């Protein structure tokens, strides 16, 4: 075997990582350098003796004396400093020393306006360089996440208001939205209702969508995620493209990094009109999800655009079988409605949150039909009238009701999977989300569960374990390492709300569908005893199929939009607008943190910042430049907060001196510097704790 290509590939990989690391170190160093350069330049202009110019703090690892100034690199890259005669944060006594003040080149001998200019120069330099970073970035073109909805969390305001995957947000409260980052900031930093303008299918909706964000981590949220494309990224291990045991693994040929799915061709019998189903174009995962959910019961040919050896794109047809649902041998009990979309068929029929569906066209959930299959049932009834029986709790007791509704024909069932153990299961075609209880309503005759015994009606499932059947032989599945046991808890936590007290069984059911190579261990209780039952093999449904066919959800490239100025004035205008927007966003973020409207855990320390910078640098130099612009504005604003030791604290003392015509006493300065040092060290410890123990950095 020729190992030279492998060795060369490893060398290039290491060199690429080293180049990225050096770019990050250089970029972060430049942000600090420009800040200190501002202090240094104005100090020199004011004829102040600068003793040391240091990038980094702590012990010096390199220095060079040039003229009267020592230029140094210090061991901790957490900042920098310009040490001037008469101004030393580590020795605040210099600020009030009359002996030093007699030296005409000392900092303390200068007028208040001169000292204000020196102190504010670092902040102004960061604002200026941040503006230039933005302008240069937009001149070259910046790729940012597109303001396109990739998914909507069931029960959240966006879902209830009717936002859909694939919608493009164009404005929030009349402010233009250029990227998903703009959208996130507009939501996070807002107050009150949001008026959202949306393009759907290339056309603007006639009226804006009005909704009220809810409190979530790290702040206000409407429950949307960014869009991803159908292009497979350049991942290191192609084995991770397909999850073990899923339909994609059984495709006619393997999917490869760089492949882009451009269409789907449903196979099988003609449709109800006797016509062959045409090719369905797809560009986003939202498109892929909709088509696969609509034709889940059909084998599918994926039309894949792939670059050939000569670099030209070719279209490859890859056949993928259906993905049958794994059945457990029992049905769970129907739970209440948890969410309803406005203006949906469910809302128009008079259904309300808290109602419980008792029958659908005479079929009772839990007795005649699996509650989990209701999304599929309604999806197949698109355009037809469905009769729904329901119960409703009132002050006078429980009442029964009946209504008729017509499901939307263009929204198939099980297109939206619960994303947490408390998320409702949605019926997209009628705009309703409901809970499936985690206790058994019916044991299916002849099932493995019936043969094992021990489980019966009203038995509560408290946890599911997914275990590999033959440890040591498993390929990676949806859970990553197939050898590691996976637990799906279905019991409420200590601080659970009323809704969380009974987690949604639909979430666990959806999760276990994605790991067909694992056996199930059911943990249960029936009010008297607790126990477990192990299901080695699960039977497959005959007429119920998943839209998920086994792609690893982490392989897809994000949908991005190129923001590029067409002229130098436009680049400068965009740079100025972005500087203003970032500064205002930081101010609002700080205000909301003080008001506990944004979680403190959203902060990042040195490790978190370096990690973000590395990820950004991997995407390209321009993206790193824009990130450094954001970091520069952050440094400018945070450094000008009225905290002793920081520039803002020095400015407070100078304002006091300018107003009272006398310097603060040495006692006040010493106490203020001590308090400032304690605060900054505490903040550093806190953000480092977030980096290592909260964010996983």
N, C-alpha and C positions, 0 to 999 in steps of 0.2 A: 504493500500500500504506500502511496506517495503522501507523506505527511506535510510536505511543504505548503500546499494550499491552506491546510488547517492552521499551520503555524503562522502563515502570513495573515490569515483572517484574524487570529488572536492578537497579533501585533497591531494590526490596524484598529481593532476594537479598543485595545488599551490606549493607543495613541488618540483615538477619537474621544474617549472618556477624559484623558489627560487634557486635551485641548478644551473640552467643555469646562473642566474644573478650573483651568487657568483663566478662561474667559470670565467665570463667575468671580474668582478672586480679584482679578484686575478690575472688573466692573464695580464690585462692592468697594474696593479700595479707592476707585476714582470718585465715588460719591463722597466718601470721607475726605479725600484729598481736596476736592473743590470747596467743601465746607471750610476746612482749615485754611485753605488758600485765601478765602475771603477775609478772614480775620487777619492773616499775615499781611496781605497786600495793603489793607487800609491802615494797619498798625505802622507799616513802613511809611506810608503816605503821610501819616501824622507824626513821623519821626520818633517812634517808640522803639526802644531797644528790645528786639525779639531774641530771647536767649535760646529757645529750642522750638523747632517745628517737628512734631512727631505724628506719624501715622500709626495708630494702635496705642494702647495704654499698657501700663505695667512695666516690667523690666525691659531695658533696651537690648535688642539683639544685634543691631547694627547702627552705626552713626558716622557722620562725616561733618567736620567743622569747616565751614566756609565763611570767612569774614567773622562777624560777631555772633553768627547764628549756628547752632548745632542742628543738623538735619538727621532724624532718627526714625528707625522702624522698631516698634515695641511688640512684645510677645502676644498680647491679646488684641485681636482685630475687631474690637467692639467699639471703636471710635478713634479719636485722635485729639490732639491739643496743640495750642500755640502758647508757649510760656513766655510771658512778657515781664520785664522788670516792673515790679509793683502790682502784679496780678498773678496769683497762683492759687488755684482752688484747693490745693493740698496745704497751703499756708495762708489762710485768709488774713492773718495779721498784717501782711504786706499792704493790704488795701488801705489800712489806716495809719501806716507808719509815716510819721512826719519826716523822718530822715530820708526815706526813699522818695517821698513826694518832693523833696528839694532838688532831686535830680531831674533836670529838664527833659530827659529822654525816658523817664519812667511813665508807665501807664497812668499811675495815680496823679501825676502832675498835669495831665491833660484836662482840658475843659470837659464839662459834662456832654455837650454835643459831640465832641471828638470821641469820647469813650463810648457814647451811644452808637456812633458810626462804626467803631471797631467791633463792638459786641454784635450788632445786627448784621454785619457784613457776611458772616457765615451763612445765616439764614437766607439773606438776599441772594447769595451766590448759589445756594441749593435751589431756590425758586427759579433763578435764571437758567441753570444747567438742566433742571427738570423740564422747563419749557423748551430748551434746545433739543433735549433727548426726544421729546414728543414730536417736535417739528421735523427732525431728521427721520424719525421713525415713519411718520405719515408721508413724508416725501418719497421714501423708498417703498412704502406699502406695508401695512400691518395686518396680519391674519388674526382675526379674533373670532370667538365662538359666535355663530350667527344667532340673531334674535328669533330663533325658530323653536317652538315647543316640541320637545322630543317625547315627552310623556307627561301625564297629569295624574297626581296622586288622588285616589278615590276619597271622597269626603272632604277634600280641601276646597277652599273658595274657588279656585280656577275650575275644578271639576264641576262644582255646583253651579257655576255661572255658565258652563257650556264650552269652555276652551277645549280644543282638541289637539292631539298630536299632529304636527304638521302646520299648525297655525303660525303665521309670522307676525310678531308684535312690532308695530311701526311707531307707536307713541304711548306714553304713560302720562296722564294729566297734562296733555298737550306738549310735553317735552319729547323731541324726537329720540327714538331708540335705534342705535346703530349696531349694537352687539348684545349678546346675552349678558355680558358683564354690566352693561348699562341697565338692562332689565332688572338684574339682581340688586343693583344699587338703588334703583328707583323704588323697589319693593322694600328692601331692608331699611332704608333711611326715610321712608314715608311716614305720614301720620294721617289717620282718617281713611276715607274710601279712595280707591284707585279707579280712574277712568282709562281703560285700555283700548286702543285702536288696533284692529286685527285685520290682516289679509288672509283669506282662506281660499285655497285653490286658485291663487293669482288675482283674486278680486277682493276689494275692501268690503268688510261687512258694513251694512248701511248705518248701524248704530254702534257706538262704543260699548264695550262690556264693562259694567260697573260692579266692583266687588270690594269686600273688606278683608284685608290680610288677617291671618291669625298669628298668635305668638307661638313660635317654634324655635328650635336651636338652629343658628345662633341669634335669630331675631324674627322680625315679621316675615311671613311666608304666604304664598298663594298655592304652593304645591305643584310647581312645574320643574322639569329638568331639561337640559339642553338637548338639541337634536344630534343624532349621530348618523353617519352615512352608511351605505352598504359596501363600503370599501374596507377590506381587511388590511390592517396595519402591518408594518414590517416587524413582526414579532420574532423573537429569537428562536422559539421552539414551535415549529408547525404542528406538532402533536397536540398543542393546546388549542388549536382552532376548533376541533370537534370534541365534545364531551363523550366520555366512554359510555357505550351502550345505547346511545341515541341514534336517531335516523341518519344524521349527517355522517356518522361514522360508517354507515352502510351505503354511502353514495357511490355512483358508478365510477367516479374518480375523485381523488383528494382535492380539496380546496387549498389554495396556496397563498402565502403572504403577498399582498399587492393586488389580489383579485378584487374585482368590483362587480357586484351583482347588479345588472341593468334591467332584468325582467324575469318574470315567472310565467311558465306555461303549464296550467293545470292539465293533467292527463285524465283519461277515462271517458265515460259516456258523455254525449252532448248534454247541454243544459235543458231546462224545462221547455224551452222554445225549439228544441231540436237542433240548435246550433252548436258548433264546436266553440269552446270557450277560447277567446283570443288571448294573445300574450298580454300580460299585465306589466306595464313599465313600473319600475321602482327606483327610487334614488335615496330615500331615507329609510331607516329601520322602521319608522312609523308606517311607511308604505308596505314594507315587507310583512310587518305584523298583520296589517289589515287584509292583505291578499291571502296569507297563509291561514288566518282565522276563517276567512270566507270559504276557502277550499281545503279545510283541514282534512277532509275525508278523501282527498285525492292525492295520488302520487304527483310529484311536482318536478318539472324540468327547470333548473336554474340556468338562466342565460348569463354567463360570466365573461366579462371583458378582462382579457389577460394579455400582457405584453409578451410577444414572441421573442425568439433569440435575437432578431434584428431590431428589436425595440418597438416594432409596430403592434398596435392593439389588434387582437383577434377575439372572436366570440366563441367560447367553449360552452357546450350544452352538457350539464351535469344532472343526472337523474337521481332524485332523492325519494325514498319510500315514505309512507305515512308514519306518524308516531302515535300508536294507540295509547289510550289512557290505561294506566294500571289500576285495577279495582281491588279494593280491600276486602270485599265480602260483607260489608255492612254499610248502612246509610246513617248519617248523623241527623240530628233534629234541626228543624227549621228555626232560625232566630228572627229577631225583629229587623225592620228596615232601619238602617243607620244614616242614609243620606239620599237625597233626591235632587236631581238637577232641575234648575228653573226652566220653565216652558217645555219640559220633556213630556212624552206621553204619560209617564207615571204621575207627574204633577198635574197635568191637564185632566187626568182621570180622577183626581181627588185623593190619591194616596198620600200619606204623611209619614214623617219620621216617627218611629215607635210602633207603627202598624206591623202586624205579622201576617204574611201571606199564608192562607189556609188551603187554598186549592187554585189550580190553574187549569181551565177547561175541564173541571171536574176531577183532576188528578191532585191528590193530596201529597205535598212534599213530606218525605220521610216514610210514607206508606206506599204510594203508587209511583212516585218519581223521586230520584235522588235530588235533594236540594242543590247539590253542586252542579247539576246539569241544567238548571233553570236558564242560565245565560244562553246555552246552546238551543234550548227549546224555544225561547223567545226569538233568538236570531233566525231560526228556521221558519218563523211565523211572520217574517217581515211583510208588511202590507196587508196582513190579515187581522181580523178582529179576534182578540183573546179575552176570555172572561176570567176575572180574578176575584176570588173570595178572600176576605181578610178580616182580621179582628183588630179592635182598637180599644185601648184602655181609656176610660173617661172617669170623671168624678163620680158618676153614678154606677160604675162597674164596666165590665167588658161588653162591647157591642159588636155584632157581626155586620159586615157590609159587603157589597158587591159592586164591581165596576167593569167597564169594558175599555180596552185600549188597543191601539194599532201600532205595533213595533215598527221602527224605522227599518227599511229594507237594506240600507247601505251600511249598517253597523252589526257585524256578526258577534256571536257569543264568545266568551272567554278571551276577548281581545286585550283585556286589562287584568293583570295578575296582582293579587294583594302583595304590597311591598313590605308589610310588617305583620306581626301576629295579631295586631288590633285593627288592621285595615279592612274595610268592608269588601265583599266580593260584589263586583258590579255586573249589571245587565245593561250593556251599552245601548242596546236597541230601544230600551224604554227609559233610560236615564235614572236608574235606581241602584243603590248599594245596600246590601243586607248582610246579616251575620248568619253563619252556620254554627250551631252550638257544638261543643266538644263532648256531647254524650250521645250514645247510640239510640237511634229510633227504630232500627230494624236490622236483624241478622238475615242475610240472604241465604236461602236454602241451598245446601250442597257446597257452600263455600268452605275454604280452609279454616276460617274462623269458627264456623259452626262445628267442624270436626274436632278442633282443638278444645272447645268448650271453655267455660270460665267467663265468657263475655255474654251479656244479655241486654235486653232493652233497658235503657237508663244508666248503663255502665258508663262512667266518665273516663275519657282518655286524658291523662295528665301530662304525658310526654311520649315522644317517639325518638328512638335511636336508629340511625342508619349505619349499619355495619357491613363491611365488605365480606363476601361469602368465603373467599380464600385469600387471607392476608398474605401479602408478598407477591401477588400476581396482578394486582389491579393497576389499570391505567388511570390517569387523572380524569375526574368527572366534574360535574358542576360545582362540587365543593373543593376542587383542587386536588389535594392528596387523597386518593381513594382509600388509603390505608387508615386514615385517621377517623375515629368514630365521630358522628355528627349528632348533636342533640337538638330536637325541636321541642322546646318547652311549651306546654299548654296550660300552665298554672299561673295565676296572678302573682305579681310581686307584692312586697309589703306595702308600698305606697300606691297601689293600683287604683284607678278611678273606677266608677261603677261600670263604664263600658269596657274597661280593660279587665274586669274581674272574670269575664268569660271570653278569652281570646277566640279569634275566628278560626274555626277548623279549616276553612278554605285555604288559609296560608300554608298550613302544614301539608295539606293535600297537594298543593301546587309544588312545594319544595321536594316532596318525595318522588314526584313524577320525573324530576330531572336527574335522578340517580338510580336508573334501573339495574345497575350492577350490585346494588346493596340489598341486604335483607333487612327486615323491619322488626324492631322490638317495641311492642306496645306496652306502655305502663298504664295501669288502670286502677280505679277504685270504684266500688259500688255502694259505698255507705257503710259497709261492714268490714270488708277486707280490701287489701291492695295486692297487686300481683303484676306479672308480665306474661306476654305471649309473643312468641317469635314466629314471624311469617317468612319462610325461606324464599318462596316464589309467589309472585302476584300474577293472577290471571289478567288477560287483556280484554278490554271492552271490544265488542264487535262493531259498534256504530258510533263510537265517541273517540275523537282524535284531537290531539293537541296542536295548537299553532306553533308551539316551540318544537323545533326539530333537532336541537342539540348544538347550535353554535355557542361557543364561549362568548358571553356578552361583553367581555373586556377587549375583544379583538378589533372592534370597529373604530374607524377614524371619525373624529368629530366633524360636524358640519361647520365650516368656517366661512367668513366673509372677508374679502380683501378691502381694507380701508386705505385708499391711496389718494393723495392730493394731486391735482392736475397741474398745479403751478406753485411757485415758491410762495406767493402771497397766501394761497389757500393752505399750504403746509404750515405757515406761521399762524394763520387764523385758527387752524385745527389745534396746533400746539398750545396756543393761548387759551382756547376753549377747554381743552383737556386739563390744563394746569388749574384753571378756575374750578372745573368740575371735581377734580381730585381733591383740591384743597377744601372745597365745601363739603365733600363727602367725608373727609377725615374729621372735620369740625362736627358734623352731624353724628358721626359714629361715636366720638368722644362724649357728646352730649347724651346720646342714648345709653352709653355704658354707665355714665353717672346716674342716669334714671333707671338703670337695670332693665332697659328695653332690649339690649343686646348682651348676649352672654360674654363674660370676660374670657371664656375658653376659646373665643374666636381670635384672640391675640396670638402672635407668633414671636418666639424668641430668636436668638441668633441662629440656632440650629434650624428652626422652621424657615427663617428667611433664606438661609443658604440652600435648604432643600428646594424651596420654591424657585429660587434663582437658577438652580441646576436644571430643574425641569423646564423652565422657560428657555434657558440657554440651549437645551437640546433641540428646541424647535427652530432656533435660528438667532442670528445676531440682532436683527431688527426687533424681535420680540423681547430679547434681553434688554435692549436699549429702552424700550417703553417701560419695562419693569423697573429699570434703574431710574427712570423719570418719576414713576410713582413713589419709589423709595426716597428719592431726593425731596419730593414735596412732603412726604411723611416726616423725614428728618428735620426739615425746616420748621414745620408746625409743632412737632413734639418738642423740639429743642427750644422753642420760644414760649413754652408754657411757663407760668410764673413759679418755677420750682428752683430753690437755691441750688447752686452749682451749675445749672443749665443757663444758657444765654438769657432765657426769659427771666430767671431769678436775678441775674446781674442787672437786667434792664429795670426791674422793680426798685433795686437799690439806687440806681441812677436817677430814676424818676423822683424818688424820695429826696435825694440830694439836690436835684434841680428845683424842687418845690420849696424845701425848707432851708436851702442854702448851707446845709451842713451834712457831713457824712454820717451814716449810721454808726453807732458805737461798736467797738470791737466785740462786746458781749453779744449784741444782737446778731452781728455777722457770724460769730462762732457758733451760736445756737442754731441759726438758720442753716449754715453749711452742714452742721451735724445732722439736723433733721432731713435736709436734702439728701445727704449721703445714705442715711438709713432707708429713706423712701426708695431711692434708686436701686440700692442693693436688694431690698425686699422685692421690688418689681422685677429685677433680674432673676432672682430665685424663683419667683412665681412663673414667669414666662418660660424659664428653663424647665420647670416642672410640667408646664403645658406641653412643651416640645417632647419631653421624654415619656410622660405618663398619660397624657390625654390625646395628643395628636399622633402618637406613635412614631415621631421623628427620630 
